[in-house]
């Protein structure tokens, strides 16, 4: 049994026989340190100390003295309640006075005055700074953490501009000289190739600011390009709004950049975000021992690479 366990450890981690024995000793010591005190406590229960008669008499006398010093508990009756002062408005928690507000323009202070927690107000402001917009009252419920009871109180006071007012506000002025240069940023997006897009195209999408656009481009370049739109969900910090906008407008047209697995070094392979440094080194070592790879299926012979990872990396290999 012990020899089989040693062989399993050596086969799994690729260590020598002495290192496997050391691992077993260390694991045994850790188990003993964790469960040893519990077992000793169960087998050797602590004996309770005996109290002599003199100490008992002293304790009883102290309890009797404390009972004489303790004040009597007051009794309450309907007469007491009748004579008690009525609660004033200042002693009760009053709800804040509500007023009409536009969630697209209200400040954090105004949200707080409506009884909204500070972190929710700041979350709304952050959502708007990334291009988010509230087109109807129900859109406010998309803010994570907003309680349904609070929304029900605020819903009658949400004041959004009508479509006519919105069109009039966004209509072009009579003089073309008054059109700001940044107005083109708010233009309606059009489908674009995600593998050749820059940050200026990405920030036109709802929920994507300059910081998130830079992160998307950096992740794409690390991959060597997106192979499918399903990879968008792997981008860190992408919420549901930004993800839906990417899947709607960002399409995959340009093929990905491939890595020649039979000539690339371990450092070149390690640059890909899907692989670790150890995996890259073992891929190169296996190639040096068994010759060039002919297909991605041969990578399944490497035990630290599972079928899911091999299939995920297959579009990025060149043989």
Residue frames as qw, qx, qy, qz and C-alpha x, y, z in Angstrom:
[[0.000, 0.885, 0.466, 0.000, 0.00, 0.00, 0.00],
 [0.306, -0.808, 0.103, 0.494, 2.80, 2.40, 0.96],
 [0.419, -0.179, 0.592, 0.665, 4.73, 1.61, -2.24],
 [0.248, 0.601, 0.667, 0.364, 1.65, 2.21, -4.38],
 [0.109, -0.942, -0.260, 0.180, 1.10, 5.58, -2.71],
 [0.386, -0.607, 0.335, 0.608, 4.75, 6.53, -3.32],
 [0.387, 0.139, 0.689, 0.597, 4.45, 5.53, -6.94],
 [0.129, 0.800, 0.565, 0.152, 1.24, 7.60, -7.34],
 [0.214, -0.900, -0.024, 0.380, 2.93, 10.68, -5.85],
 [0.404, -0.384, 0.523, 0.645, 5.98, 10.29, -8.10],
 [0.326, 0.372, 0.727, 0.476, 3.80, 9.80, -11.15],
 [0.034, 0.880, 0.473, 0.003, 1.56, 12.77, -10.37],
 [0.165, -0.958, 0.061, 0.226, 4.18, 15.35, -9.41],
 [0.729, 0.603, -0.196, 0.258, 7.22, 14.04, -11.29],
 [0.279, -0.817, 0.456, -0.219, 9.48, 13.86, -8.21],
 [0.407, 0.382, -0.821, 0.117, 12.17, 11.41, -7.15],
 [0.688, -0.316, -0.653, -0.006, 11.68, 8.53, -4.71],
 [0.412, -0.175, -0.504, 0.739, 13.35, 10.38, -1.83],
 [0.157, -0.103, 0.005, -0.982, 11.25, 13.48, -2.45],
 [0.611, -0.312, -0.515, -0.514, 8.10, 11.36, -2.45],
 [0.621, -0.300, -0.645, 0.329, 9.11, 9.84, 0.91],
 [0.198, -0.062, -0.309, 0.928, 9.73, 13.31, 2.31],
 [0.379, -0.231, -0.262, -0.857, 6.31, 14.40, 1.12],
 [0.677, -0.349, -0.625, -0.173, 4.71, 11.41, 2.89],
 [0.498, -0.228, -0.549, 0.631, 6.55, 12.21, 6.15],
 [0.016, -0.040, 0.092, -0.995, 5.51, 15.86, 5.96],
 [0.519, -0.294, -0.432, -0.677, 1.89, 14.92, 5.25],
 [0.655, -0.332, -0.666, 0.131, 1.88, 12.51, 8.22],
 [0.332, -0.160, -0.420, 0.829, 3.26, 15.19, 10.57],
 [0.222, -0.149, -0.123, -0.956, 0.65, 17.70, 9.38],
 [0.626, -0.349, -0.565, -0.409, -2.19, 15.21, 10.00],
 [0.598, -0.303, -0.613, 0.418, -0.86, 14.45, 13.50],
 [0.166, -0.051, -0.248, 0.953, -0.56, 18.16, 14.32],
 [0.380, -0.234, -0.284, -0.849, -4.13, 18.77, 13.19],
 [0.757, -0.321, -0.402, -0.403, -5.93, 15.83, 14.80],
 [0.538, 0.078, -0.700, 0.463, -3.50, 14.94, 17.61],
 [0.101, -0.136, 0.465, -0.869, -4.81, 17.45, 20.21],
 [0.682, -0.122, -0.142, -0.707, -8.40, 16.38, 19.50],
 [0.807, -0.023, -0.587, -0.058, -7.61, 12.68, 19.98],
 [0.377, 0.108, -0.658, 0.643, -5.60, 13.31, 23.15],
 [0.306, -0.176, 0.261, -0.899, -8.42, 15.44, 24.55],
 [0.793, -0.120, -0.274, -0.530, -10.94, 12.65, 23.95],
 [0.790, 0.013, -0.594, 0.150, -8.76, 9.90, 25.39],
 [0.460, -0.141, -0.526, 0.701, -7.47, 11.88, 28.40],
 [0.190, -0.814, -0.369, -0.407, -10.33, 14.00, 29.74],
 [0.139, 0.455, -0.417, 0.775, -9.34, 16.74, 32.13],
 [0.417, -0.428, -0.749, 0.287, -10.18, 16.11, 35.77],
 [0.186, -0.811, -0.201, -0.517, -12.36, 18.73, 37.43],
 [0.220, 0.335, -0.586, 0.704, -10.79, 20.40, 40.48],
 [0.465, -0.532, -0.701, 0.098, -12.30, 19.58, 43.86],
 [0.118, -0.633, 0.096, -0.759, -13.65, 22.44, 46.00],
 [0.324, -0.090, -0.800, 0.496, -13.26, 22.05, 49.71],
 [0.239, -0.701, -0.669, 0.056, -15.97, 22.82, 52.25],
 [0.278, -0.590, -0.179, 0.736, -14.43, 26.14, 53.38],
 [0.077, -0.104, 0.438, 0.889, -14.38, 27.55, 49.84],
 [0.142, -0.476, -0.776, -0.389, -17.99, 26.51, 49.32],
 [0.274, -0.723, -0.529, 0.349, -19.12, 28.35, 52.45],
 [0.220, -0.447, 0.087, 0.863, -17.22, 31.48, 51.37],
 [0.003, -0.122, -0.633, -0.764, -18.84, 31.40, 47.91],
 [0.207, -0.611, -0.754, -0.128, -22.32, 30.94, 49.39],
 [0.265, -0.682, -0.345, 0.588, -21.84, 33.95, 51.67],
 [0.135, -0.264, 0.311, 0.903, -20.73, 36.13, 48.76],
 [0.092, -0.347, -0.749, -0.557, -23.80, 35.15, 46.75],
 [0.254, -0.696, -0.647, 0.180, -26.04, 36.05, 49.66],
 [0.227, -0.563, -0.079, 0.790, -24.41, 39.50, 49.98],
 [0.054, -0.048, 0.535, 0.842, -24.83, 40.17, 46.24],
 [0.143, -0.517, -0.789, -0.301, -28.52, 39.22, 46.34],
 [0.237, -0.732, -0.471, 0.431, -29.14, 41.77, 49.11],
 [0.176, -0.488, 0.157, 0.840, -27.38, 44.52, 47.14],
 [0.128, 0.202, 0.718, 0.653, -29.22, 43.82, 43.81],
 [0.330, 0.142, 0.164, -0.919, -32.09, 46.30, 43.25],
 [0.504, 0.352, 0.754, -0.233, -35.57, 44.96, 42.72],
 [0.186, 0.193, 0.665, 0.697, -36.83, 44.78, 39.19],
 [0.318, 0.184, 0.147, -0.918, -39.49, 47.41, 38.43],
 [0.317, 0.396, 0.862, -0.016, -42.97, 46.16, 37.66],
 [0.121, 0.063, -0.357, -0.924, -45.01, 47.54, 34.81],
 [0.251, 0.495, 0.795, -0.247, -48.74, 47.87, 34.60],
 [0.241, 0.684, 0.525, 0.445, -51.28, 49.72, 32.50],
 [0.245, -0.940, -0.173, 0.163, -51.00, 52.62, 34.96],
 [0.518, -0.501, 0.322, 0.614, -47.28, 52.91, 34.34],
 [0.409, 0.258, 0.597, 0.640, -47.82, 53.00, 30.59],
 [0.038, 0.862, 0.470, 0.183, -50.50, 55.65, 30.94],
 [0.318, -0.910, 0.008, 0.267, -48.18, 57.93, 32.89],
 [0.640, -0.183, 0.383, 0.641, -45.19, 57.38, 30.61],
 [0.157, 0.661, -0.137, -0.721, -44.42, 60.25, 28.21],
 [0.792, 0.537, 0.277, -0.087, -45.50, 59.78, 24.61],
 [0.669, -0.061, 0.380, 0.636, -42.84, 59.32, 21.98],
 [0.145, 0.789, -0.048, -0.595, -41.92, 62.47, 20.14],
 [0.772, 0.634, -0.001, -0.054, -41.32, 62.62, 16.40],
 [0.152, 0.805, -0.569, 0.072, -37.66, 63.17, 17.16],
 [0.499, -0.399, 0.752, -0.167, -37.45, 59.79, 18.96],
 [0.823, 0.292, 0.480, -0.078, -38.82, 57.80, 16.01],
 [0.394, -0.201, 0.601, 0.665, -36.99, 57.02, 12.81],
 [0.480, 0.699, 0.216, -0.484, -38.48, 59.11, 10.05],
 [0.714, 0.310, 0.473, 0.413, -38.10, 58.30, 6.37],
 [0.235, -0.283, 0.199, 0.908, -36.42, 60.97, 4.25],
 [0.447, 0.668, 0.261, -0.535, -38.62, 63.33, 2.29],
 [0.605, 0.174, 0.634, 0.449, -38.72, 62.22, -1.34],
 [0.228, 0.740, -0.062, -0.629, -38.55, 64.48, -4.38],
 [0.829, 0.547, 0.111, -0.033, -38.51, 63.97, -8.18],
 [0.320, -0.674, 0.556, 0.366, -35.09, 63.05, -9.59],
 [0.777, 0.552, -0.247, -0.172, -33.50, 61.92, -12.84],
 [0.868, -0.364, 0.279, 0.191, -31.12, 58.94, -12.24],
 [0.750, 0.445, 0.130, 0.472, -29.09, 60.02, -15.30],
 [0.236, 0.702, -0.103, 0.664, -28.18, 63.42, -13.81],
 [0.615, -0.763, -0.050, -0.194, -28.68, 63.17, -10.01],
 [0.204, 0.663, -0.619, 0.367, -25.59, 63.57, -7.85],
 [0.519, -0.046, -0.805, 0.285, -24.40, 61.24, -5.11],
 [0.035, 0.024, 0.510, -0.859, -25.59, 63.74, -2.49],
 [0.576, -0.004, -0.123, -0.808, -29.08, 63.80, -3.99],
 [0.703, -0.035, -0.690, -0.168, -29.24, 60.00, -3.97],
 [0.335, -0.035, -0.742, 0.580, -28.21, 60.03, -0.31],
 [0.271, -0.007, 0.260, -0.927, -30.91, 62.59, 0.49],
 [0.705, -0.028, -0.370, -0.605, -33.45, 60.14, -0.95],
 [0.786, -0.370, 0.397, -0.296, -32.36, 57.51, 1.57],
 [0.903, 0.364, -0.224, 0.041, -30.09, 55.56, -0.78],
 [0.787, -0.487, 0.152, 0.347, -26.93, 54.03, 0.75],
 [0.021, -0.839, 0.364, 0.405, -23.70, 55.73, -0.22],
 [0.371, -0.269, 0.807, 0.372, -22.20, 52.66, -1.92],
 [0.477, 0.539, 0.689, 0.084, -25.31, 52.30, -4.12],
 [0.207, 0.939, 0.085, -0.261, -25.17, 56.00, -5.08],
 [0.161, -0.694, 0.581, 0.394, -21.47, 55.70, -5.97],
 [0.495, 0.053, 0.831, 0.246, -22.20, 52.52, -7.94],
 [0.442, 0.768, 0.459, -0.061, -24.80, 54.39, -10.04],
 [0.073, 0.922, -0.220, -0.310, -22.33, 57.20, -10.69],
 [0.346, -0.427, 0.760, 0.346, -19.67, 54.65, -11.76],
 [0.537, 0.384, 0.745, 0.103, -22.20, 52.94, -14.04],
 [0.350, 0.902, 0.210, -0.143, -22.96, 56.27, -15.74],
 [0.127, -0.809, 0.448, 0.359, -19.25, 57.12, -16.09],
 [0.414, -0.163, 0.833, 0.328, -18.80, 53.92, -18.13],
 [0.196, 0.042, -0.592, -0.781, -21.52, 54.95, -20.54],
 [0.044, -0.390, -0.914, 0.105, -24.51, 53.44, -18.76],
 [0.244, -0.116, -0.120, -0.955, -27.87, 55.14, -19.23],
 [0.230, 0.324, 0.825, -0.401, -31.34, 54.75, -17.72],
 [0.128, -0.127, -0.567, -0.804, -33.95, 54.79, -20.49],
 [0.576, -0.483, -0.429, -0.501, -36.90, 53.67, -18.38],
 [0.501, -0.650, 0.323, -0.471, -37.65, 53.47, -14.68],
 [0.981, -0.170, 0.058, -0.068, -37.15, 49.71, -14.50],
 [0.687, 0.527, -0.344, 0.363, -33.52, 50.12, -15.60],
 [0.193, -0.715, 0.456, -0.494, -32.66, 51.33, -12.11],
 [0.895, -0.308, 0.228, -0.229, -33.29, 47.81, -10.80],
 [0.871, 0.375, -0.233, 0.215, -30.24, 46.59, -12.74],
 [0.052, 0.727, -0.509, 0.459, -27.97, 48.30, -10.20],
 [0.693, -0.075, -0.694, 0.182, -26.55, 45.49, -8.06],
 [0.316, -0.121, -0.626, 0.703, -27.47, 45.78, -4.37],
 [0.298, -0.164, -0.007, -0.940, -30.50, 48.08, -4.77],
 [0.183, 0.177, 0.891, -0.377, -33.20, 46.68, -2.49],
 [0.042, -0.447, -0.747, -0.490, -36.66, 46.10, -4.05],
 [0.224, -0.759, -0.552, 0.265, -38.34, 47.93, -1.16],
 [0.227, -0.555, 0.065, 0.798, -36.21, 51.03, -1.79],
 [0.084, 0.056, 0.633, 0.767, -36.98, 50.93, -5.51],
 [0.106, -0.621, -0.756, -0.176, -40.72, 50.72, -4.79],
 [0.220, -0.767, -0.321, 0.510, -40.48, 53.88, -2.66],
 [0.185, -0.494, 0.286, 0.800, -38.44, 55.77, -5.26],
 [0.330, 0.276, 0.772, 0.469, -40.26, 54.57, -8.39],
 [0.139, 0.845, 0.516, 0.002, -43.07, 57.22, -8.31],
 [0.158, -0.910, 0.062, 0.377, -40.44, 59.98, -8.05],
 [0.552, -0.137, 0.547, 0.614, -38.20, 58.83, -10.93],
 [0.384, 0.825, 0.143, -0.389, -38.44, 61.52, -13.59],
 [0.553, -0.080, 0.585, 0.587, -37.02, 60.63, -16.99],
 [0.217, 0.451, -0.213, -0.839, -37.23, 62.90, -20.06],
 [0.765, 0.435, 0.390, -0.270, -39.77, 61.95, -22.69],
 [0.710, 0.164, 0.475, 0.493, -38.51, 60.81, -26.12],
 [0.304, 0.867, 0.244, 0.312, -39.43, 64.21, -27.58],
 [0.303, -0.934, 0.184, 0.038, -37.36, 66.03, -24.97],
 [0.731, -0.344, 0.460, 0.369, -34.44, 63.65, -25.55],
 [0.627, 0.465, 0.425, 0.458, -34.53, 64.18, -29.31],
 [0.098, 0.964, 0.101, 0.227, -34.69, 67.96, -28.88],
 [0.490, -0.811, 0.284, 0.148, -31.75, 67.92, -26.46],
 [0.672, -0.239, 0.562, 0.419, -29.60, 65.78, -28.72],
 [0.590, 0.738, 0.303, 0.124, -30.56, 67.52, -31.98],
 [0.606, 0.099, 0.096, 0.784, -27.75, 69.27, -33.83],
 [0.069, -0.697, -0.213, 0.681, -27.55, 73.03, -33.22],
 [0.512, 0.824, 0.209, -0.123, -28.32, 75.47, -36.01],
 [0.209, 0.873, -0.437, -0.062, -24.68, 76.47, -36.36],
 [0.949, 0.122, -0.262, 0.128, -22.24, 73.66, -37.26],
 [0.315, 0.590, -0.488, 0.561, -19.47, 75.52, -35.46],
 [0.504, -0.511, 0.384, -0.581, -21.14, 74.71, -32.13],
 [0.968, -0.042, -0.209, -0.131, -20.85, 70.94, -32.59],
 [0.449, -0.724, 0.523, 0.001, -18.21, 69.66, -30.10],
 [0.402, 0.506, -0.741, -0.181, -15.47, 67.43, -31.53],
 [0.140, -0.166, 0.935, -0.280, -16.16, 64.74, -28.90],
 [0.693, 0.175, 0.198, -0.671, -19.74, 64.34, -30.17],
 [0.653, 0.347, -0.604, -0.297, -18.58, 61.60, -32.55],
 [0.040, 0.241, -0.912, 0.329, -17.80, 59.42, -29.52],
 [0.463, 0.172, 0.631, -0.598, -21.52, 59.14, -28.76],
 [0.545, 0.292, -0.462, -0.636, -22.35, 58.03, -32.31],
 [0.924, -0.044, 0.184, -0.331, -24.25, 54.77, -32.68],
 [0.378, -0.466, 0.768, 0.224, -21.82, 51.81, -32.81],
 [0.779, 0.418, -0.284, -0.371, -21.48, 49.57, -35.83],
 [0.978, -0.131, 0.135, 0.091, -20.17, 45.98, -36.06],
 [0.192, 0.841, -0.505, 0.022, -16.37, 45.83, -36.04],
 [0.844, 0.169, -0.482, 0.165, -13.57, 43.25, -36.01],
 [0.655, -0.753, 0.053, -0.030, -12.50, 42.66, -32.41],
 [0.862, -0.164, 0.151, 0.456, -9.03, 41.45, -33.46],
 [0.477, 0.341, 0.152, 0.795, -8.16, 44.73, -35.21],
 [0.203, -0.881, -0.307, -0.297, -10.18, 47.21, -33.12],
 [0.333, 0.280, -0.422, 0.795, -8.58, 49.90, -30.97],
 [0.145, -0.352, -0.689, 0.617, -9.79, 51.41, -27.70],
 [0.221, 0.180, -0.031, -0.958, -11.67, 54.25, -29.44],
 [0.513, -0.094, -0.642, -0.562, -14.04, 51.71, -31.02],
 [0.438, -0.248, -0.838, 0.211, -14.53, 49.83, -27.77],
 [0.069, -0.252, -0.494, 0.829, -15.45, 52.85, -25.63],
 [0.368, -0.058, -0.317, -0.872, -18.40, 53.57, -27.92],
 [0.538, -0.273, -0.778, -0.178, -20.10, 50.52, -26.43],
 [0.539, -0.666, 0.001, -0.515, -22.27, 50.86, -23.33],
 [0.857, -0.511, 0.068, -0.031, -20.61, 49.94, -20.07],
 [0.843, 0.059, 0.046, 0.532, -17.05, 50.14, -21.47],
 [0.099, -0.977, 0.092, 0.167, -14.77, 53.00, -20.48],
 [0.404, 0.780, -0.475, 0.053, -11.17, 53.71, -21.38],
 [0.325, -0.523, 0.760, -0.208, -9.75, 51.51, -18.59],
 [0.780, 0.094, 0.588, -0.192, -11.85, 48.49, -19.53],
 [0.721, 0.680, -0.059, -0.117, -11.17, 49.03, -23.24],
 [0.150, 0.744, -0.647, 0.077, -7.42, 48.95, -22.57],
 [0.532, -0.283, 0.768, -0.219, -7.83, 45.72, -20.59],
 [0.841, 0.381, 0.324, -0.208, -9.76, 44.10, -23.48],
 [0.570, 0.759, -0.314, -0.020, -7.05, 45.02, -26.00],
 [0.114, -0.638, 0.743, -0.168, -4.30, 43.76, -23.68],
 [0.701, -0.063, 0.674, -0.223, -6.06, 40.42, -23.14],
 [0.801, 0.564, 0.112, -0.163, -6.64, 40.06, -26.90],
 [0.372, 0.778, -0.505, 0.039, -2.98, 40.72, -27.71],
 [0.366, -0.470, 0.778, -0.200, -1.91, 38.19, -25.08],
 [0.808, 0.185, 0.521, -0.202, -4.10, 35.54, -26.68],
 [0.253, -0.155, 0.699, 0.651, -2.97, 36.38, -30.17],
 [0.378, -0.032, -0.401, -0.834, -6.52, 37.31, -31.07],
 [0.618, 0.039, 0.549, -0.561, -9.98, 36.02, -30.17],
 [0.001, -0.048, 0.928, 0.370, -10.99, 32.77, -31.82],
 [0.232, -0.531, -0.770, -0.268, -14.64, 32.92, -30.70],
 [0.239, -0.611, -0.006, -0.754, -16.96, 35.42, -29.00],
 [0.802, -0.489, -0.338, -0.056, -17.33, 32.98, -26.08],
 [0.667, 0.007, -0.316, 0.674, -13.86, 34.11, -24.93],
 [0.056, -0.640, -0.003, -0.766, -15.24, 37.56, -24.07],
 [0.710, -0.632, -0.166, -0.262, -16.52, 36.19, -20.76],
 [0.841, -0.149, -0.230, 0.467, -12.90, 35.44, -19.73],
 [0.263, 0.553, -0.116, 0.782, -12.03, 39.16, -19.59],
 [0.375, -0.355, -0.622, 0.588, -11.67, 40.29, -15.97],
 [0.010, -0.372, -0.277, 0.886, -14.08, 42.99, -14.77],
 [0.207, -0.097, -0.575, -0.785, -16.60, 42.64, -17.63],
 [0.399, 0.183, 0.619, -0.652, -20.17, 43.05, -16.35],
 [0.481, 0.410, 0.775, 0.009, -23.32, 41.77, -18.06],
 [0.348, 0.864, 0.155, -0.329, -23.97, 45.05, -19.91],
 [0.034, 0.740, -0.555, -0.379, -20.47, 45.30, -21.39],
 [0.383, -0.118, 0.899, 0.179, -20.48, 41.59, -22.25],
 [0.506, 0.587, 0.624, -0.105, -23.79, 41.83, -24.13],
 [0.269, 0.891, -0.100, -0.353, -22.53, 44.91, -26.03],
 [0.157, -0.552, 0.745, 0.340, -19.34, 43.09, -27.05],
 [0.436, 0.141, 0.882, 0.106, -21.25, 40.04, -28.27],
 [0.441, 0.746, 0.437, -0.240, -23.60, 42.30, -30.22],
 [0.322, 0.922, -0.115, -0.180, -21.10, 44.55, -32.00],
 [0.121, -0.688, 0.696, 0.168, -17.64, 42.91, -31.79],
 [0.955, 0.244, 0.044, -0.165, -17.28, 40.10, -34.33],
 [0.582, -0.452, 0.588, 0.333, -14.36, 37.77, -35.04],
 [0.698, 0.696, -0.016, -0.168, -13.13, 38.24, -38.61],
 [0.312, 0.741, -0.590, 0.078, -9.34, 38.19, -38.50],
 [0.910, -0.086, -0.399, 0.078, -7.70, 34.80, -37.72],
 [0.614, -0.772, 0.148, 0.066, -5.61, 34.40, -34.59],
 [0.266, 0.749, -0.602, 0.072, -1.82, 34.46, -34.45],
 [0.977, -0.124, -0.166, -0.050, -0.50, 30.91, -34.08],
 [0.346, -0.733, 0.586, -0.014, 2.48, 29.60, -32.12],
 [0.733, 0.366, -0.567, -0.089, 4.69, 27.02, -33.84],
 [0.805, -0.525, 0.190, -0.198, 4.78, 24.38, -31.15],
 [0.956, 0.068, 0.038, 0.284, 7.72, 22.56, -32.75],
 [0.556, 0.439, -0.115, 0.696, 10.06, 25.58, -32.82],
 [0.264, -0.818, 0.016, -0.511, 8.83, 27.88, -30.03],
 [0.310, 0.259, -0.710, 0.576, 10.81, 28.11, -26.80],
 [0.341, -0.484, -0.757, 0.278, 9.33, 27.63, -23.34],
 [0.092, -0.371, -0.224, 0.897, 9.38, 31.40, -22.82],
 [0.239, 0.009, -0.452, -0.859, 7.39, 31.99, -26.01],
 [0.429, -0.350, -0.794, -0.250, 4.78, 29.39, -25.04],
 [0.317, -0.410, -0.636, 0.573, 4.59, 30.72, -21.48],
 [0.038, 0.071, -0.021, -0.997, 3.47, 34.13, -22.79],
 [0.401, -0.323, -0.622, -0.590, 0.07, 32.70, -23.68],
 [0.391, -0.373, 0.378, -0.752, -2.42, 33.36, -20.81],
 [0.897, -0.120, -0.173, -0.387, -3.90, 29.85, -20.99],
 [0.884, 0.084, -0.384, 0.252, -0.61, 28.11, -20.09],
 [0.548, -0.820, 0.151, 0.072, 1.60, 28.22, -17.02],
 [0.101, 0.785, -0.608, -0.064, 5.39, 28.29, -16.97],
 [0.492, -0.272, 0.824, -0.067, 5.60, 24.67, -15.83],
 [0.758, 0.435, 0.462, -0.150, 3.25, 23.49, -18.58],
 [0.482, 0.837, -0.226, -0.127, 5.30, 25.35, -21.21],
 [0.116, -0.653, 0.748, 0.017, 8.54, 23.76, -19.98],
 [0.621, -0.030, 0.777, -0.094, 7.07, 20.25, -20.03],
 [0.715, 0.640, 0.202, -0.194, 5.69, 20.77, -23.56],
 [0.335, 0.814, -0.471, -0.063, 9.18, 21.67, -24.80],
 [0.328, -0.474, 0.812, -0.096, 10.81, 18.86, -22.81],
 [0.754, 0.209, 0.600, -0.168, 8.41, 16.27, -24.23],
 [0.637, 0.755, -0.055, -0.145, 9.12, 17.57, -27.75],
 [0.096, 0.754, -0.650, -0.005, 12.88, 17.20, -27.20],
 [0.457, -0.269, 0.836, -0.140, 12.45, 13.62, -25.96],
 [0.611, 0.312, 0.722, -0.088, 9.85, 12.32, -28.44],
 [0.315, 0.165, 0.581, 0.732, 10.30, 14.51, -31.50],
 [0.176, -0.024, -0.130, -0.976, 8.06, 17.07, -33.18],
 [0.429, 0.345, 0.656, -0.516, 4.33, 17.17, -32.55],
 [0.087, 0.146, 0.762, 0.624, 2.14, 16.19, -35.48],
 [0.322, -0.574, -0.517, -0.548, -1.26, 17.13, -34.03],
 [0.318, -0.539, 0.305, -0.718, -2.85, 18.61, -30.93],
 [0.907, -0.272, -0.170, -0.273, -4.01, 15.15, -29.84],
 [0.751, 0.184, -0.478, 0.417, -0.41, 14.18, -29.07],
 [0.032, -0.511, 0.391, -0.765, -0.41, 16.75, -26.28],
 [0.792, -0.408, -0.044, -0.453, -2.84, 14.52, -24.38],
 [0.852, 0.051, -0.443, 0.275, 0.14, 12.24, -23.69],
 [0.206, 0.328, -0.453, 0.803, 1.35, 14.94, -21.27],
 [0.348, -0.458, -0.802, 0.160, -0.47, 14.20, -18.03],
 [0.134, -0.438, -0.368, 0.809, -0.65, 17.77, -16.75],
 [0.252, 0.153, -0.314, -0.902, -2.61, 18.82, -19.87],
 [0.453, 0.307, 0.779, -0.307, -6.26, 17.78, -19.85],
 [0.349, 0.419, 0.718, 0.434, -8.54, 17.48, -22.86],
 [0.043, 0.913, 0.388, -0.118, -10.32, 20.76, -22.11],
 [0.238, -0.795, 0.236, 0.506, -7.09, 22.78, -22.13],
 [0.420, -0.108, 0.698, 0.571, -5.76, 21.04, -25.26],
 [0.273, 0.637, 0.669, 0.268, -8.99, 21.79, -27.13],
 [0.077, -0.942, -0.195, 0.263, -8.88, 25.39, -25.92],
 [0.286, -0.686, 0.412, 0.527, -5.31, 25.85, -27.17],
 [0.668, 0.224, 0.636, 0.314, -5.75, 23.96, -30.47],
 [0.418, 0.863, 0.260, 0.114, -6.64, 27.08, -32.56],
 [0.103, -0.955, 0.266, 0.084, -3.39, 28.73, -31.41],
 [0.658, -0.371, 0.585, 0.296, -1.00, 25.90, -32.39],
 [0.617, 0.670, -0.308, -0.274, 0.87, 25.59, -35.69],
 [0.851, -0.237, 0.454, 0.113, 2.53, 22.27, -36.54]]
